[in-house]
């Protein structure tokens, strides 16, 4: 018999937790150093890699932030390794490729750090410049041969090679304050949300030009691709989600009870789990667009991942 478990980072509770995705009961939690943020899970579903951002938000000044990635065993729910990124601080965006190599972005130094064997090593194998300023997030191809830096302060997207520090990044401007991103399965299109333009754009990754655009809700901070192939923006300036197909034709808007922060999906393609301001998770029916239920969390729920566990 299996159980649906939601792995959830709660940034302001400084905690990684497991919740029963049906009842909302907290099953376990792990206290981490202050302000952990983004995380990724390896291909086995056994280990999570949590970046130590170390500050409340990207607009914080006067604080270097964290310089670590925490490795958590999801079976024992214990910290089993800490990867040092020193002297590169504010670890935010994370990625993992098809070989389970880990990539961690230092927003403070606009540098991508590579860990070839993150379960056993403690320091990076390579550091590569993103080519932008205030690189908050990045998109990564499955093979890890290309990365796309999302640069808040230079208003750019930069294409660079994570394994080749001699490659000169290619930059383009998709709009004002790009942040959300989703790379198509074939790697040919990068979808970007521009927070200050209230827009979503499709960028051709070969020519690095915008080939389509559309209007979102206010302040679209993230983009997700649901199991039905739709693109969804979480609109941080209002309590809504905007839906589009891959041509960026609008498919509608879903109203929520509070501001959405992040979201993840059930593998069955029927449900989404939306982290909300006010410390709640909304369970969204993807067919009807209706919220089925919600449950309380610790402070500032953010990134999540649905795990199916035997019990």
C-alpha positions in Angstrom: 0.0 0.0 0.0 1.3 3.4 -0.9 1.0 6.9 0.7 1.2 10.3 -0.9 3.8 12.4 1.0 4.5 16.0 0.3 8.1 17.1 0.8 8.0 20.9 1.7 10.5 23.5 2.4 9.2 26.2 4.9 11.7 29.0 4.5 10.8 31.1 7.5 10.4 28.1 9.8 13.9 27.1 8.6 12.5 23.6 8.2 12.1 20.7 5.7 9.0 18.7 6.4 7.0 15.7 5.3 3.2 16.0 5.2 0.6 13.4 4.5 -0.7 14.8 1.2 -4.3 13.5 1.9 -4.8 14.5 5.5 -2.3 17.3 5.8 -0.8 15.8 8.9 2.9 16.7 9.4 4.8 13.4 9.5 8.3 14.6 10.2 10.4 17.7 10.1 14.1 18.6 10.0 15.4 21.9 11.4 18.1 23.4 9.1 20.2 26.6 9.4 18.2 29.8 8.9 16.4 30.3 5.5 16.9 27.2 3.5 15.3 27.6 0.1 15.2 25.7 -3.2 15.7 22.0 -3.3 15.9 19.1 -5.8 15.5 15.4 -5.4 17.7 12.8 -7.1 16.5 10.2 -9.6 16.0 7.5 -6.9 13.8 9.7 -4.8 16.1 8.9 -1.8 18.0 12.2 -1.4 17.1 15.9 -1.4 19.6 18.6 -1.9 18.6 21.9 -0.2 20.3 25.2 -0.9 21.2 27.4 2.0 20.1 30.8 0.8 20.6 32.2 4.3 18.5 35.4 3.8 14.8 36.1 3.7 14.7 37.4 0.1 16.6 38.6 -2.9 16.2 42.3 -1.8 18.0 41.8 1.5 21.2 43.9 1.8 24.1 43.8 4.3 24.1 40.0 4.7 26.2 37.5 2.6 23.7 34.7 3.2 24.6 31.0 3.2 27.3 29.0 1.4 26.2 25.4 1.7 24.0 22.7 0.2 22.4 20.3 2.7 22.0 16.6 1.7 19.0 15.0 3.3 18.3 11.2 3.4 14.5 11.1 2.8 14.2 7.6 4.3 15.8 8.4 7.6 15.0 12.1 7.3 18.4 13.1 8.5 21.2 15.4 7.3 23.8 13.1 5.9 26.2 15.5 4.1 26.9 19.2 3.8 28.4 20.6 0.6 30.5 23.7 1.0 30.2 26.4 -1.7 32.5 28.9 0.1 33.4 31.5 -1.0 30.3 31.7 -3.1 27.2 32.8 -1.1 23.4 33.0 -1.3 22.8 29.5 -2.8 19.4 29.7 -4.5 18.7 27.9 -7.8 19.5 24.2 -7.9 19.5 21.6 -10.7 20.2 18.0 -11.2 21.0 16.2 -14.5 20.2 12.8 -15.8 23.5 11.5 -14.2 22.5 12.9 -10.8 25.2 15.5 -11.0 24.2 18.5 -8.8 24.4 22.2 -9.9 24.0 25.0 -7.4 23.8 28.7 -8.2 25.4 31.4 -6.0 23.1 34.4 -6.5 25.7 36.5 -4.5 28.5 35.8 -7.0 26.6 34.8 -10.2 28.4 31.5 -10.2 27.2 28.0 -11.0 28.9 25.3 -8.9 29.1 21.7 -10.1 29.2 18.6 -7.8 29.8 15.4 -9.8 29.2 13.1 -6.8 27.2 15.1 -4.3 26.5 12.2 -1.9 30.2 11.7 -1.1 32.1 14.9 -1.8 32.1 18.2 0.2 33.5 20.8 -2.2 32.6 21.6 -5.9 34.4 20.3 -8.9 34.0 23.4 -11.0 32.7 27.0 -10.8 31.4 28.7 -14.0 30.2 32.3 -14.4 26.5 32.8 -15.3 27.3 35.9 -17.3 24.6 37.9 -15.6 23.9 39.8 -12.4 21.9 38.5 -9.5 21.4 35.1 -11.0 18.4 33.9 -8.9 17.4 30.8 -10.8 18.6 28.8 -13.9 17.2 26.2 -16.3 19.3 23.1 -17.1 19.1 20.6 -20.0 18.6 17.0 -19.1 22.2 16.2 -20.0 23.6 19.2 -18.1 25.4 20.5 -21.2 23.6 23.8 -21.3 22.3 26.2 -18.6 20.3 29.3 -18.8 20.8 31.9 -16.1 17.8 34.0 -15.0 19.3 37.3 -13.9 17.1 39.6 -11.8 19.4 42.7 -11.8 20.7 42.7 -15.4 17.2 41.8 -16.8 18.8 39.1 -18.9 18.8 35.4 -19.8 22.2 34.0 -20.3 23.1 30.8 -22.2 26.3 29.1 -20.9 28.0 25.8 -20.6 28.2 24.4 -17.0 31.2 22.2 -17.8 33.2 24.8 -19.8 34.4 27.9 -18.0 36.0 29.2 -21.2 32.7 29.6 -23.0 31.4 33.1 -23.3 27.8 33.4 -22.2 25.2 34.6 -24.7 22.8 37.2 -23.2 19.4 38.5 -24.3 16.7 40.6 -22.6 13.3 38.8 -22.4 11.6 41.6 -20.4 11.8 43.4 -17.1 12.8 41.3 -14.0 12.8 37.8 -15.5 12.5 35.1 -12.8 10.1 32.2 -13.5 11.4 29.6 -16.1 10.5 26.3 -17.7 12.5 24.6 -20.4 10.6 22.5 -23.0 11.3 18.8 -23.1 13.3 19.0 -26.3 15.3 22.0 -24.9 14.4 24.2 -27.9 12.2 26.7 -26.0 12.7 28.4 -22.7 9.6 30.0 -21.2 10.2 33.0 -19.0 8.0 35.0 -16.7 8.8 38.7 -16.4 7.7 40.0 -13.0 7.7 43.8 -13.8 6.1 43.3 -17.2 3.3 40.9 -16.1 4.3 38.7 -19.1 5.3 35.2 -20.2 7.6 34.8 -23.2 8.9 31.9 -25.3 12.6 32.2 -26.0 14.2 30.2 -28.9 17.3 28.7 -27.2 19.2 28.4 -30.5 18.8 32.0 -31.6 18.1 33.4 -28.1 15.3 35.5 -29.4 11.7 35.9 -28.2 9.2 34.2 -30.6 6.0 34.6 -28.6 4.6 36.5 -25.6 1.4 36.8 -23.6 0.0 38.7 -20.6 -0.2 37.0 -17.2 -1.6 38.1 -13.9 0.3 40.6 -11.8 3.9 39.8 -10.8 4.4 36.2 -12.2 7.2 34.9 -10.1 7.3 31.2 -11.3 6.3 29.1 -14.3 5.4 25.4 -14.1 4.5 22.8 -16.7 1.7 20.6 -15.4 1.3 16.9 -16.4 -1.2 17.9 -19.1 1.4 20.0 -20.8 0.0 23.4 -19.8 2.1 26.3 -18.6 1.1 27.8 -15.3 2.3 31.0 -13.8 2.0 31.8 -10.0 1.0 35.4 -9.8 2.6 36.9 -6.7 0.9 40.3 -7.1 -2.6 38.7 -6.8 -4.2 35.5 -5.7 -4.3 33.7 -9.0 -2.7 31.3 -11.5 -2.6 32.0 -15.2 -2.7 29.1 -17.7 -1.4 28.8 -21.2 -0.7 26.2 -23.9 2.8 25.9 -25.4 2.0 28.5 -28.1 1.2 30.9 -25.2 -2.5 31.0 -26.1 -4.4 31.8 -22.8 -6.3 28.9 -21.3 -7.8 30.8 -18.3 -7.2 32.0 -14.8 -7.7 30.2 -11.5 -8.5 32.3 -8.4 -7.1 31.2 -5.1 -7.7 32.2 -1.5 -4.3 33.7 -1.0 -1.1 34.6 -2.9 0.6 31.6 -4.5 4.3 31.2 -3.9 5.2 27.9 -5.6 3.6 24.6 -6.7 4.2 21.0 -7.5 2.2 18.1 -9.1 1.0 14.6 -8.3 2.4 12.1 -10.8 -1.1 11.0 -11.6 -1.7 14.4 -13.3 -4.9 15.1 -11.4 -3.7 17.3 -8.5 -1.4 20.2 -7.8 -0.1 21.4 -4.5 0.1 25.2 -4.2 2.1 26.9 -1.5 0.2 29.9 -0.3 0.9 33.1 1.7 -0.7 32.6 5.1 1.1 29.3 5.7 -1.2 26.9 3.8 -1.1 24.3 1.0 -4.0 24.3 -1.4 -4.7 21.0 -3.2 -5.9 21.9 -6.7 -8.0 19.7 -9.0 -6.3 20.2 -12.4 -9.3 19.1 -14.3 -11.8 21.5 -12.8 -9.5 24.2 -11.5 -11.1 24.0 -8.1 -9.4 23.7 -4.8 -10.3 20.4 -3.2 -8.9 21.1 0.2 -6.1 22.9 2.1 -4.0 22.3 5.1 -1.8 24.4 7.5 2.0 24.4 7.4 4.8 26.0 9.2 5.9 29.5 8.3 6.4 30.4 4.6 5.8 27.2 2.7 7.7 27.3 -0.6 9.1 24.6 -2.8 7.5 21.2 -2.6 7.7 17.7 -4.2 5.1 14.9 -4.1 6.6 11.6 -3.2 4.8 8.2 -3.4 5.9 6.1 -0.5 5.2 2.4 0.5 4.1 2.0 4.1 
